[in-house]
Amino acid sequence: MYRDDDEARAERAKLLIDEIAGLEREKLSHAAAARRLDDAKRELAALQPAPIAPAESAPKPPGIVTHVVVFCVAACATFAGYTLLS
């Protein structure tokens, strides 16, 4: 009875050791793949040109206040010129 249990435990231990070894190998291959991925990303970033600065937006047109002020100045200048020359 005890012998069968010992044999079963030994067999199970061997299976677990093999499974752990396989998982460790997978873990190492994933780590190597992750390193290769990081290296490839860095190399690609080095090959790409520097990002271009966004173009400045066109200046917005003058508002209504600016138009009114310019009109008033032009009207005053015209009135002054007409008054002085006549």
PyMOL Python script that loads the backbone (N, CA, C, O; Angstrom):
from pymol import cmd

cmd.read_pdbstr("""\
ATOM      1  N   MET A   1       0.811  -1.189   0.000  1.00  0.00           N
ATOM      2  CA  MET A   1       0.000   0.000   0.000  1.00  0.00           C
ATOM      3  C   MET A   1       0.857   1.257   0.000  1.00  0.00           C
ATOM      4  O   MET A   1       0.622   2.159  -0.804  1.00  0.00           O
ATOM      5  N   TYR A   2       1.832   1.332   0.872  1.00  0.00           N
ATOM      6  CA  TYR A   2       2.683   2.501   0.911  1.00  0.00           C
ATOM      7  C   TYR A   2       3.557   2.605  -0.318  1.00  0.00           C
ATOM      8  O   TYR A   2       3.861   3.699  -0.794  1.00  0.00           O
ATOM      9  N   ARG A   3       3.961   1.438  -0.833  1.00  0.00           N
ATOM     10  CA  ARG A   3       4.793   1.451  -2.021  1.00  0.00           C
ATOM     11  C   ARG A   3       4.061   2.065  -3.199  1.00  0.00           C
ATOM     12  O   ARG A   3       4.646   2.850  -3.945  1.00  0.00           O
ATOM     13  N   ASP A   4       2.802   1.727  -3.382  1.00  0.00           N
ATOM     14  CA  ASP A   4       2.029   2.280  -4.481  1.00  0.00           C
ATOM     15  C   ASP A   4       1.911   3.796  -4.348  1.00  0.00           C
ATOM     16  O   ASP A   4       2.002   4.522  -5.338  1.00  0.00           O
ATOM     17  N   ASP A   5       1.711   4.262  -3.137  1.00  0.00           N
ATOM     18  CA  ASP A   5       1.611   5.696  -2.914  1.00  0.00           C
ATOM     19  C   ASP A   5       2.932   6.390  -3.225  1.00  0.00           C
ATOM     20  O   ASP A   5       2.938   7.465  -3.826  1.00  0.00           O
ATOM     21  N   ASP A   6       4.042   5.790  -2.827  1.00  0.00           N
ATOM     22  CA  ASP A   6       5.350   6.362  -3.107  1.00  0.00           C
ATOM     23  C   ASP A   6       5.612   6.413  -4.607  1.00  0.00           C
ATOM     24  O   ASP A   6       6.139   7.399  -5.123  1.00  0.00           O
ATOM     25  N   GLU A   7       5.242   5.346  -5.296  1.00  0.00           N
ATOM     26  CA  GLU A   7       5.427   5.321  -6.741  1.00  0.00           C
ATOM     27  C   GLU A   7       4.547   6.364  -7.419  1.00  0.00           C
ATOM     28  O   GLU A   7       4.988   7.033  -8.353  1.00  0.00           O
ATOM     29  N   ALA A   8       3.328   6.505  -6.966  1.00  0.00           N
ATOM     30  CA  ALA A   8       2.418   7.496  -7.545  1.00  0.00           C
ATOM     31  C   ALA A   8       2.939   8.907  -7.293  1.00  0.00           C
ATOM     32  O   ALA A   8       2.889   9.761  -8.179  1.00  0.00           O
ATOM     33  N   ARG A   9       3.434   9.147  -6.089  1.00  0.00           N
ATOM     34  CA  ARG A   9       3.993  10.466  -5.784  1.00  0.00           C
ATOM     35  C   ARG A   9       5.234  10.740  -6.617  1.00  0.00           C
ATOM     36  O   ARG A   9       5.429  11.852  -7.108  1.00  0.00           O
ATOM     37  N   ALA A  10       6.065   9.733  -6.774  1.00  0.00           N
ATOM     38  CA  ALA A  10       7.289   9.913  -7.564  1.00  0.00           C
ATOM     39  C   ALA A  10       6.934  10.201  -9.018  1.00  0.00           C
ATOM     40  O   ALA A  10       7.530  11.078  -9.643  1.00  0.00           O
ATOM     41  N   GLU A  11       5.967   9.465  -9.557  1.00  0.00           N
ATOM     42  CA  GLU A  11       5.533   9.705 -10.943  1.00  0.00           C
ATOM     43  C   GLU A  11       4.949  11.111 -11.086  1.00  0.00           C
ATOM     44  O   GLU A  11       5.254  11.824 -12.043  1.00  0.00           O
ATOM     45  N   ARG A  12       4.113  11.500 -10.131  1.00  0.00           N
ATOM     46  CA  ARG A  12       3.508  12.837 -10.177  1.00  0.00           C
ATOM     47  C   ARG A  12       4.593  13.909 -10.062  1.00  0.00           C
ATOM     48  O   ARG A  12       4.519  14.939 -10.732  1.00  0.00           O
ATOM     49  N   ALA A  13       5.591  13.675  -9.223  1.00  0.00           N
ATOM     50  CA  ALA A  13       6.694  14.622  -9.058  1.00  0.00           C
ATOM     51  C   ALA A  13       7.463  14.763 -10.373  1.00  0.00           C
ATOM     52  O   ALA A  13       7.828  15.874 -10.759  1.00  0.00           O
ATOM     53  N   LYS A  14       7.709  13.656 -11.059  1.00  0.00           N
ATOM     54  CA  LYS A  14       8.398  13.714 -12.349  1.00  0.00           C
ATOM     55  C   LYS A  14       7.589  14.530 -13.360  1.00  0.00           C
ATOM     56  O   LYS A  14       8.137  15.368 -14.076  1.00  0.00           O
ATOM     57  N   LEU A  15       6.268  14.269 -13.407  1.00  0.00           N
ATOM     58  CA  LEU A  15       5.410  15.021 -14.329  1.00  0.00           C
ATOM     59  C   LEU A  15       5.421  16.516 -14.013  1.00  0.00           C
ATOM     60  O   LEU A  15       5.475  17.352 -14.916  1.00  0.00           O
ATOM     61  N   LEU A  16       5.367  16.839 -12.721  1.00  0.00           N
ATOM     62  CA  LEU A  16       5.392  18.255 -12.335  1.00  0.00           C
ATOM     63  C   LEU A  16       6.727  18.911 -12.673  1.00  0.00           C
ATOM     64  O   LEU A  16       6.765  20.062 -13.109  1.00  0.00           O
ATOM     65  N   ILE A  17       7.814  18.184 -12.471  1.00  0.00           N
ATOM     66  CA  ILE A  17       9.138  18.709 -12.811  1.00  0.00           C
ATOM     67  C   ILE A  17       9.235  18.964 -14.304  1.00  0.00           C
ATOM     68  O   ILE A  17       9.750  19.997 -14.729  1.00  0.00           O
ATOM     69  N   ASP A  18       8.735  18.015 -15.111  1.00  0.00           N
ATOM     70  CA  ASP A  18       8.744  18.204 -16.563  1.00  0.00           C
ATOM     71  C   ASP A  18       7.876  19.395 -16.977  1.00  0.00           C
ATOM     72  O   ASP A  18       8.253  20.178 -17.850  1.00  0.00           O
ATOM     73  N   GLU A  19       6.704  19.520 -16.337  1.00  0.00           N
ATOM     74  CA  GLU A  19       5.820  20.643 -16.659  1.00  0.00           C
ATOM     75  C   GLU A  19       6.465  21.977 -16.278  1.00  0.00           C
ATOM     76  O   GLU A  19       6.396  22.948 -17.031  1.00  0.00           O
ATOM     77  N   ILE A  20       7.085  22.010 -15.114  1.00  0.00           N
ATOM     78  CA  ILE A  20       7.767  23.239 -14.682  1.00  0.00           C
ATOM     79  C   ILE A  20       8.900  23.581 -15.635  1.00  0.00           C
ATOM     80  O   ILE A  20       9.088  24.748 -15.980  1.00  0.00           O
ATOM     81  N   ALA A  21       9.646  22.594 -16.057  1.00  0.00           N
ATOM     82  CA  ALA A  21      10.742  22.838 -16.998  1.00  0.00           C
ATOM     83  C   ALA A  21      10.210  23.390 -18.316  1.00  0.00           C
ATOM     84  O   ALA A  21      10.777  24.327 -18.880  1.00  0.00           O
ATOM     85  N   GLY A  22       9.121  22.806 -18.801  1.00  0.00           N
ATOM     86  CA  GLY A  22       8.527  23.300 -20.042  1.00  0.00           C
ATOM     87  C   GLY A  22       8.032  24.733 -19.896  1.00  0.00           C
ATOM     88  O   GLY A  22       8.232  25.555 -20.790  1.00  0.00           O
ATOM     89  N   LEU A  23       7.394  25.032 -18.787  1.00  0.00           N
ATOM     90  CA  LEU A  23       6.900  26.391 -18.562  1.00  0.00           C
ATOM     91  C   LEU A  23       8.049  27.387 -18.428  1.00  0.00           C
ATOM     92  O   LEU A  23       7.949  28.520 -18.900  1.00  0.00           O
ATOM     93  N   GLU A  24       9.133  26.970 -17.789  1.00  0.00           N
ATOM     94  CA  GLU A  24      10.307  27.845 -17.675  1.00  0.00           C
ATOM     95  C   GLU A  24      10.913  28.132 -19.053  1.00  0.00           C
ATOM     96  O   GLU A  24      11.340  29.253 -19.326  1.00  0.00           O
ATOM     97  N   ARG A  25      10.947  27.108 -19.919  1.00  0.00           N
ATOM     98  CA  ARG A  25      11.452  27.324 -21.277  1.00  0.00           C
ATOM     99  C   ARG A  25      10.561  28.307 -22.032  1.00  0.00           C
ATOM    100  O   ARG A  25      11.056  29.189 -22.733  1.00  0.00           O
ATOM    101  N   GLU A  26       9.236  28.151 -21.886  1.00  0.00           N
ATOM    102  CA  GLU A  26       8.306  29.087 -22.534  1.00  0.00           C
ATOM    103  C   GLU A  26       8.504  30.503 -22.005  1.00  0.00           C
ATOM    104  O   GLU A  26       8.471  31.476 -22.758  1.00  0.00           O
ATOM    105  N   LYS A  27       8.709  30.594 -20.707  1.00  0.00           N
ATOM    106  CA  LYS A  27       8.922  31.901 -20.084  1.00  0.00           C
ATOM    107  C   LYS A  27      10.176  32.562 -20.648  1.00  0.00           C
ATOM    108  O   LYS A  27      10.171  33.761 -20.924  1.00  0.00           O
ATOM    109  N   LEU A  28      11.229  31.805 -20.816  1.00  0.00           N
ATOM    110  CA  LEU A  28      12.471  32.345 -21.379  1.00  0.00           C
ATOM    111  C   LEU A  28      12.281  32.758 -22.836  1.00  0.00           C
ATOM    112  O   LEU A  28      12.800  33.790 -23.261  1.00  0.00           O
ATOM    113  N   SER A  29      11.540  31.958 -23.602  1.00  0.00           N
ATOM    114  CA  SER A  29      11.333  32.311 -25.006  1.00  0.00           C
ATOM    115  C   SER A  29      10.464  33.562 -25.115  1.00  0.00           C
ATOM    116  O   SER A  29      10.674  34.378 -26.012  1.00  0.00           O
ATOM    117  N   HIS A  30       9.494  33.723 -24.217  1.00  0.00           N
ATOM    118  CA  HIS A  30       8.669  34.939 -24.222  1.00  0.00           C
ATOM    119  C   HIS A  30       9.500  36.163 -23.853  1.00  0.00           C
ATOM    120  O   HIS A  30       9.321  37.239 -24.423  1.00  0.00           O
ATOM    121  N   ALA A  31      10.411  35.990 -22.893  1.00  0.00           N
ATOM    122  CA  ALA A  31      11.278  37.106 -22.504  1.00  0.00           C
ATOM    123  C   ALA A  31      12.190  37.499 -23.665  1.00  0.00           C
ATOM    124  O   ALA A  31      12.419  38.684 -23.907  1.00  0.00           O
ATOM    125  N   ALA A  32      12.705  36.504 -24.375  1.00  0.00           N
ATOM    126  CA  ALA A  32      13.561  36.795 -25.531  1.00  0.00           C
ATOM    127  C   ALA A  32      12.755  37.488 -26.624  1.00  0.00           C
ATOM    128  O   ALA A  32      13.246  38.420 -27.260  1.00  0.00           O
ATOM    129  N   ALA A  33      11.534  37.042 -26.842  1.00  0.00           N
ATOM    130  CA  ALA A  33      10.682  37.675 -27.853  1.00  0.00           C
ATOM    131  C   ALA A  33      10.346  39.109 -27.450  1.00  0.00           C
ATOM    132  O   ALA A  33      10.305  39.996 -28.302  1.00  0.00           O
ATOM    133  N   ALA A  34      10.107  39.341 -26.173  1.00  0.00           N
ATOM    134  CA  ALA A  34       9.814  40.698 -25.694  1.00  0.00           C
ATOM    135  C   ALA A  34      11.025  41.602 -25.898  1.00  0.00           C
ATOM    136  O   ALA A  34      10.873  42.763 -26.278  1.00  0.00           O
ATOM    137  N   ARG A  35      12.227  41.078 -25.648  1.00  0.00           N
ATOM    138  CA  ARG A  35      13.449  41.873 -25.885  1.00  0.00           C
ATOM    139  C   ARG A  35      13.597  42.197 -27.355  1.00  0.00           C
ATOM    140  O   ARG A  35      13.931  43.328 -27.709  1.00  0.00           O
ATOM    141  N   ARG A  36      13.353  41.215 -28.228  1.00  0.00           N
ATOM    142  CA  ARG A  36      13.454  41.465 -29.665  1.00  0.00           C
ATOM    143  C   ARG A  36      12.433  42.493 -30.110  1.00  0.00           C
ATOM    144  O   ARG A  36      12.726  43.344 -30.950  1.00  0.00           O
ATOM    145  N   LEU A  37      11.228  42.417 -29.545  1.00  0.00           N
ATOM    146  CA  LEU A  37      10.186  43.392 -29.878  1.00  0.00           C
ATOM    147  C   LEU A  37      10.604  44.795 -29.455  1.00  0.00           C
ATOM    148  O   LEU A  37      10.449  45.744 -30.223  1.00  0.00           O
ATOM    149  N   ASP A  38      11.126  44.934 -28.256  1.00  0.00           N
ATOM    150  CA  ASP A  38      11.592  46.251 -27.799  1.00  0.00           C
ATOM    151  C   ASP A  38      12.726  46.774 -28.669  1.00  0.00           C
ATOM    152  O   ASP A  38      12.756  47.957 -29.009  1.00  0.00           O
ATOM    153  N   ASP A  39      13.661  45.896 -29.030  1.00  0.00           N
ATOM    154  CA  ASP A  39      14.768  46.313 -29.891  1.00  0.00           C
ATOM    155  C   ASP A  39      14.261  46.771 -31.254  1.00  0.00           C
ATOM    156  O   ASP A  39      14.726  47.778 -31.789  1.00  0.00           O
ATOM    157  N   ALA A  40      13.311  46.033 -31.811  1.00  0.00           N
ATOM    158  CA  ALA A  40      12.755  46.391 -33.118  1.00  0.00           C
ATOM    159  C   ALA A  40      12.029  47.732 -33.051  1.00  0.00           C
ATOM    160  O   ALA A  40      12.144  48.543 -33.970  1.00  0.00           O
ATOM    161  N   LYS A  41      11.289  47.971 -31.980  1.00  0.00           N
ATOM    162  CA  LYS A  41      10.589  49.253 -31.824  1.00  0.00           C
ATOM    163  C   LYS A  41      11.577  50.408 -31.731  1.00  0.00           C
ATOM    164  O   LYS A  41      11.373  51.458 -32.341  1.00  0.00           O
ATOM    165  N   ARG A  42      12.656  50.210 -30.960  1.00  0.00           N
ATOM    166  CA  ARG A  42      13.676  51.262 -30.833  1.00  0.00           C
ATOM    167  C   ARG A  42      14.351  51.535 -32.170  1.00  0.00           C
ATOM    168  O   ARG A  42      14.584  52.688 -32.530  1.00  0.00           O
ATOM    169  N   GLU A  43      14.664  50.473 -32.902  1.00  0.00           N
ATOM    170  CA  GLU A  43      15.307  50.654 -34.200  1.00  0.00           C
ATOM    171  C   GLU A  43      14.380  51.362 -35.179  1.00  0.00           C
ATOM    172  O   GLU A  43      14.818  52.233 -35.930  1.00  0.00           O
ATOM    173  N   LEU A  44      13.117  50.998 -35.176  1.00  0.00           N
ATOM    174  CA  LEU A  44      12.158  51.654 -36.054  1.00  0.00           C
ATOM    175  C   LEU A  44      12.019  53.128 -35.698  1.00  0.00           C
ATOM    176  O   LEU A  44      11.947  53.977 -36.587  1.00  0.00           O
ATOM    177  N   ALA A  45      11.980  53.436 -34.412  1.00  0.00           N
ATOM    178  CA  ALA A  45      11.884  54.832 -33.986  1.00  0.00           C
ATOM    179  C   ALA A  45      13.115  55.609 -34.430  1.00  0.00           C
ATOM    180  O   ALA A  45      13.010  56.784 -34.782  1.00  0.00           O
ATOM    181  N   ALA A  46      14.279  54.971 -34.418  1.00  0.00           N
ATOM    182  CA  ALA A  46      15.499  55.648 -34.846  1.00  0.00           C
ATOM    183  C   ALA A  46      15.503  55.890 -36.356  1.00  0.00           C
ATOM    184  O   ALA A  46      16.089  56.867 -36.823  1.00  0.00           O
ATOM    185  N   LEU A  47      14.860  55.019 -37.116  1.00  0.00           N
ATOM    186  CA  LEU A  47      14.834  55.165 -38.569  1.00  0.00           C
ATOM    187  C   LEU A  47      13.842  56.214 -39.044  1.00  0.00           C
ATOM    188  O   LEU A  47      14.026  56.800 -40.111  1.00  0.00           O
ATOM    189  N   GLN A  48      12.799  56.457 -38.269  1.00  0.00           N
ATOM    190  CA  GLN A  48      11.773  57.398 -38.696  1.00  0.00           C
ATOM    191  C   GLN A  48      12.257  58.830 -38.511  1.00  0.00           C
ATOM    192  O   GLN A  48      12.968  59.130 -37.553  1.00  0.00           O
ATOM    193  N   PRO A  49      11.869  59.721 -39.437  1.00  0.00           N
ATOM    194  CA  PRO A  49      12.278  61.118 -39.295  1.00  0.00           C
ATOM    195  C   PRO A  49      11.601  61.750 -38.090  1.00  0.00           C
ATOM    196  O   PRO A  49      10.588  61.267 -37.585  1.00  0.00           O
ATOM    197  N   ALA A  50      12.201  62.851 -37.650  1.00  0.00           N
ATOM    198  CA  ALA A  50      11.643  63.564 -36.504  1.00  0.00           C
ATOM    199  C   ALA A  50      10.248  64.075 -36.857  1.00  0.00           C
ATOM    200  O   ALA A  50       9.992  64.452 -38.000  1.00  0.00           O
ATOM    201  N   PRO A  51       9.363  64.088 -35.889  1.00  0.00           N
ATOM    202  CA  PRO A  51       8.004  64.566 -36.186  1.00  0.00           C
ATOM    203  C   PRO A  51       8.023  66.037 -36.579  1.00  0.00           C
ATOM    204  O   PRO A  51       8.776  66.839 -36.027  1.00  0.00           O
ATOM    205  N   ILE A  52       7.186  66.363 -37.534  1.00  0.00           N
ATOM    206  CA  ILE A  52       7.105  67.735 -38.022  1.00  0.00           C
ATOM    207  C   ILE A  52       6.188  68.515 -37.085  1.00  0.00           C
ATOM    208  O   ILE A  52       5.128  68.041 -36.675  1.00  0.00           O
ATOM    209  N   ALA A  53       6.638  69.733 -36.759  1.00  0.00           N
ATOM    210  CA  ALA A  53       5.838  70.569 -35.875  1.00  0.00           C
ATOM    211  C   ALA A  53       4.518  70.902 -36.572  1.00  0.00           C
ATOM    212  O   ALA A  53       4.497  71.116 -37.784  1.00  0.00           O
ATOM    213  N   PRO A  54       3.444  70.946 -35.834  1.00  0.00           N
ATOM    214  CA  PRO A  54       2.164  71.277 -36.461  1.00  0.00           C
ATOM    215  C   PRO A  54       2.197  72.687 -37.039  1.00  0.00           C
ATOM    216  O   PRO A  54       2.751  73.614 -36.448  1.00  0.00           O
ATOM    217  N   ALA A  55       1.591  72.816 -38.202  1.00  0.00           N
ATOM    218  CA  ALA A  55       1.572  74.114 -38.870  1.00  0.00           C
ATOM    219  C   ALA A  55       0.787  75.104 -38.027  1.00  0.00           C
ATOM    220  O   ALA A  55      -0.224  74.773 -37.407  1.00  0.00           O
ATOM    221  N   GLU A  56       1.288  76.330 -38.030  1.00  0.00           N
ATOM    222  CA  GLU A  56       0.583  77.357 -37.273  1.00  0.00           C
ATOM    223  C   GLU A  56      -0.737  77.653 -37.973  1.00  0.00           C
ATOM    224  O   GLU A  56      -0.815  77.698 -39.200  1.00  0.00           O
ATOM    225  N   SER A  57      -1.744  77.849 -37.183  1.00  0.00           N
ATOM    226  CA  SER A  57      -3.048  78.128 -37.771  1.00  0.00           C
ATOM    227  C   SER A  57      -3.060  79.556 -38.307  1.00  0.00           C
ATOM    228  O   SER A  57      -2.371  80.439 -37.796  1.00  0.00           O
ATOM    229  N   ALA A  58      -3.855  79.755 -39.341  1.00  0.00           N
ATOM    230  CA  ALA A  58      -3.946  81.079 -39.954  1.00  0.00           C
ATOM    231  C   ALA A  58      -4.523  82.053 -38.943  1.00  0.00           C
ATOM    232  O   ALA A  58      -5.397  81.689 -38.156  1.00  0.00           O
ATOM    233  N   PRO A  59      -4.037  83.294 -38.957  1.00  0.00           N
ATOM    234  CA  PRO A  59      -4.571  84.263 -37.998  1.00  0.00           C
ATOM    235  C   PRO A  59      -6.053  84.507 -38.267  1.00  0.00           C
ATOM    236  O   PRO A  59      -6.494  84.530 -39.416  1.00  0.00           O
ATOM    237  N   LYS A  60      -6.797  84.686 -37.208  1.00  0.00           N
ATOM    238  CA  LYS A  60      -8.233  84.879 -37.409  1.00  0.00           C
ATOM    239  C   LYS A  60      -8.501  86.294 -37.909  1.00  0.00           C
ATOM    240  O   LYS A  60      -7.765  87.220 -37.569  1.00  0.00           O
ATOM    241  N   PRO A  61      -9.525  86.465 -38.697  1.00  0.00           N
ATOM    242  CA  PRO A  61      -9.812  87.778 -39.281  1.00  0.00           C
ATOM    243  C   PRO A  61     -10.199  88.783 -38.190  1.00  0.00           C
ATOM    244  O   PRO A  61     -10.684  88.405 -37.123  1.00  0.00           O
ATOM    245  N   PRO A  62      -9.976  90.068 -38.480  1.00  0.00           N
ATOM    246  CA  PRO A  62     -10.310  91.086 -37.474  1.00  0.00           C
ATOM    247  C   PRO A  62     -11.814  91.082 -37.174  1.00  0.00           C
ATOM    248  O   PRO A  62     -12.639  90.776 -38.035  1.00  0.00           O
ATOM    249  N   GLY A  63     -12.131  91.423 -35.958  1.00  0.00           N
ATOM    250  CA  GLY A  63     -13.526  91.414 -35.525  1.00  0.00           C
ATOM    251  C   GLY A  63     -14.251  92.704 -35.904  1.00  0.00           C
ATOM    252  O   GLY A  63     -13.678  93.595 -36.532  1.00  0.00           O
ATOM    253  N   ILE A  64     -15.508  92.784 -35.513  1.00  0.00           N
ATOM    254  CA  ILE A  64     -16.352  93.927 -35.853  1.00  0.00           C
ATOM    255  C   ILE A  64     -15.850  95.203 -35.193  1.00  0.00           C
ATOM    256  O   ILE A  64     -15.961  96.287 -35.765  1.00  0.00           O
ATOM    257  N   VAL A  65     -15.301  95.076 -33.992  1.00  0.00           N
ATOM    258  CA  VAL A  65     -14.795  96.263 -33.281  1.00  0.00           C
ATOM    259  C   VAL A  65     -13.664  96.899 -34.075  1.00  0.00           C
ATOM    260  O   VAL A  65     -13.606  98.123 -34.198  1.00  0.00           O
ATOM    261  N   THR A  66     -12.776  96.091 -34.609  1.00  0.00           N
ATOM    262  CA  THR A  66     -11.668  96.613 -35.405  1.00  0.00           C
ATOM    263  C   THR A  66     -12.201  97.339 -36.634  1.00  0.00           C
ATOM    264  O   THR A  66     -11.709  98.413 -36.980  1.00  0.00           O
ATOM    265  N   HIS A  67     -13.185  96.775 -37.286  1.00  0.00           N
ATOM    266  CA  HIS A  67     -13.765  97.420 -38.462  1.00  0.00           C
ATOM    267  C   HIS A  67     -14.397  98.764 -38.105  1.00  0.00           C
ATOM    268  O   HIS A  67     -14.221  99.738 -38.836  1.00  0.00           O
ATOM    269  N   VAL A  68     -15.120  98.830 -37.005  1.00  0.00           N
ATOM    270  CA  VAL A  68     -15.768 100.080 -36.582  1.00  0.00           C
ATOM    271  C   VAL A  68     -14.723 101.138 -36.260  1.00  0.00           C
ATOM    272  O   VAL A  68     -14.871 102.297 -36.645  1.00  0.00           O
ATOM    273  N   VAL A  69     -13.650 100.736 -35.542  1.00  0.00           N
ATOM    274  CA  VAL A  69     -12.590 101.690 -35.190  1.00  0.00           C
ATOM    275  C   VAL A  69     -11.920 102.230 -36.453  1.00  0.00           C
ATOM    276  O   VAL A  69     -11.697 103.436 -36.557  1.00  0.00           O
ATOM    277  N   VAL A  70     -11.599 101.378 -37.398  1.00  0.00           N
ATOM    278  CA  VAL A  70     -10.958 101.812 -38.640  1.00  0.00           C
ATOM    279  C   VAL A  70     -11.895 102.746 -39.418  1.00  0.00           C
ATOM    280  O   VAL A  70     -11.449 103.752 -39.970  1.00  0.00           O
ATOM    281  N   PHE A  71     -13.170 102.420 -39.461  1.00  0.00           N
ATOM    282  CA  PHE A  71     -14.132 103.275 -40.151  1.00  0.00           C
ATOM    283  C   PHE A  71     -14.202 104.648 -39.490  1.00  0.00           C
ATOM    284  O   PHE A  71     -14.228 105.662 -40.187  1.00  0.00           O
ATOM    285  N   CYS A  72     -14.234 104.700 -38.152  1.00  0.00           N
ATOM    286  CA  CYS A  72     -14.301 105.977 -37.438  1.00  0.00           C
ATOM    287  C   CYS A  72     -13.052 106.817 -37.675  1.00  0.00           C
ATOM    288  O   CYS A  72     -13.153 108.028 -37.876  1.00  0.00           O
ATOM    289  N   VAL A  73     -11.886 106.201 -37.654  1.00  0.00           N
ATOM    290  CA  VAL A  73     -10.634 106.922 -37.893  1.00  0.00           C
ATOM    291  C   VAL A  73     -10.617 107.463 -39.321  1.00  0.00           C
ATOM    292  O   VAL A  73     -10.223 108.607 -39.545  1.00  0.00           O
ATOM    293  N   ALA A  74     -11.038 106.655 -40.281  1.00  0.00           N
ATOM    294  CA  ALA A  74     -11.070 107.104 -41.672  1.00  0.00           C
ATOM    295  C   ALA A  74     -12.068 108.252 -41.844  1.00  0.00           C
ATOM    296  O   ALA A  74     -11.785 109.208 -42.566  1.00  0.00           O
ATOM    297  N   ALA A  75     -13.231 108.170 -41.189  1.00  0.00           N
ATOM    298  CA  ALA A  75     -14.231 109.233 -41.286  1.00  0.00           C
ATOM    299  C   ALA A  75     -13.713 110.523 -40.665  1.00  0.00           C
ATOM    300  O   ALA A  75     -13.918 111.606 -41.213  1.00  0.00           O
ATOM    301  N   CYS A  76     -13.037 110.409 -39.516  1.00  0.00           N
ATOM    302  CA  CYS A  76     -12.486 111.603 -38.855  1.00  0.00           C
ATOM    303  C   CYS A  76     -11.387 112.225 -39.717  1.00  0.00           C
ATOM    304  O   CYS A  76     -11.315 113.448 -39.838  1.00  0.00           O
ATOM    305  N   ALA A  77     -10.534 111.398 -40.314  1.00  0.00           N
ATOM    306  CA  ALA A  77      -9.464 111.919 -41.167  1.00  0.00           C
ATOM    307  C   ALA A  77     -10.050 112.598 -42.398  1.00  0.00           C
ATOM    308  O   ALA A  77      -9.567 113.651 -42.814  1.00  0.00           O
ATOM    309  N   THR A  78     -11.073 112.014 -42.974  1.00  0.00           N
ATOM    310  CA  THR A  78     -11.723 112.616 -44.136  1.00  0.00           C
ATOM    311  C   THR A  78     -12.365 113.948 -43.763  1.00  0.00           C
ATOM    312  O   THR A  78     -12.228 114.927 -44.498  1.00  0.00           O
ATOM    313  N   PHE A  79     -13.062 113.995 -42.633  1.00  0.00           N
ATOM    314  CA  PHE A  79     -13.696 115.233 -42.188  1.00  0.00           C
ATOM    315  C   PHE A  79     -12.657 116.305 -41.930  1.00  0.00           C
ATOM    316  O   PHE A  79     -12.828 117.456 -42.332  1.00  0.00           O
ATOM    317  N   ALA A  80     -11.562 115.921 -41.246  1.00  0.00           N
ATOM    318  CA  ALA A  80     -10.520 116.910 -40.950  1.00  0.00           C
ATOM    319  C   ALA A  80      -9.886 117.411 -42.234  1.00  0.00           C
ATOM    320  O   ALA A  80      -9.657 118.612 -42.377  1.00  0.00           O
ATOM    321  N   GLY A  81      -9.604 116.537 -43.154  1.00  0.00           N
ATOM    322  CA  GLY A  81      -8.985 116.940 -44.435  1.00  0.00           C
ATOM    323  C   GLY A  81      -9.935 117.834 -45.235  1.00  0.00           C
ATOM    324  O   GLY A  81      -9.505 118.836 -45.809  1.00  0.00           O
ATOM    325  N   TYR A  82     -11.189 117.488 -45.276  1.00  0.00           N
ATOM    326  CA  TYR A  82     -12.167 118.289 -46.029  1.00  0.00           C
ATOM    327  C   TYR A  82     -12.337 119.662 -45.394  1.00  0.00           C
ATOM    328  O   TYR A  82     -12.439 120.663 -46.102  1.00  0.00           O
ATOM    329  N   THR A  83     -12.368 119.721 -44.041  1.00  0.00           N
ATOM    330  CA  THR A  83     -12.539 120.992 -43.348  1.00  0.00           C
ATOM    331  C   THR A  83     -11.323 121.890 -43.511  1.00  0.00           C
ATOM    332  O   THR A  83     -11.462 123.095 -43.721  1.00  0.00           O
ATOM    333  N   LEU A  84     -10.134 121.311 -43.414  1.00  0.00           N
ATOM    334  CA  LEU A  84      -8.918 122.116 -43.536  1.00  0.00           C
ATOM    335  C   LEU A  84      -8.668 122.586 -44.968  1.00  0.00           C
ATOM    336  O   LEU A  84      -8.106 123.666 -45.151  1.00  0.00           O
ATOM    337  N   LEU A  85      -9.046 121.846 -45.957  1.00  0.00           N
ATOM    338  CA  LEU A  85      -8.766 122.188 -47.338  1.00  0.00           C
ATOM    339  C   LEU A  85      -9.864 123.068 -47.934  1.00  0.00           C
ATOM    340  O   LEU A  85      -9.654 123.620 -49.014  1.00  0.00           O
ATOM    341  N   SER A  86     -10.987 123.225 -47.313  1.00  0.00           N
ATOM    342  CA  SER A  86     -11.998 124.047 -47.916  1.00  0.00           C
ATOM    343  C   SER A  86     -12.046 125.444 -47.364  1.00  0.00           C
ATOM    344  O   SER A  86     -12.870 126.250 -47.796  1.00  0.00           O
TER     345      SER A  86
END
""", "prot")
cmd.dss("prot")
cmd.show_as("cartoon", "prot")
cmd.util.cbc("prot")
cmd.orient("prot")
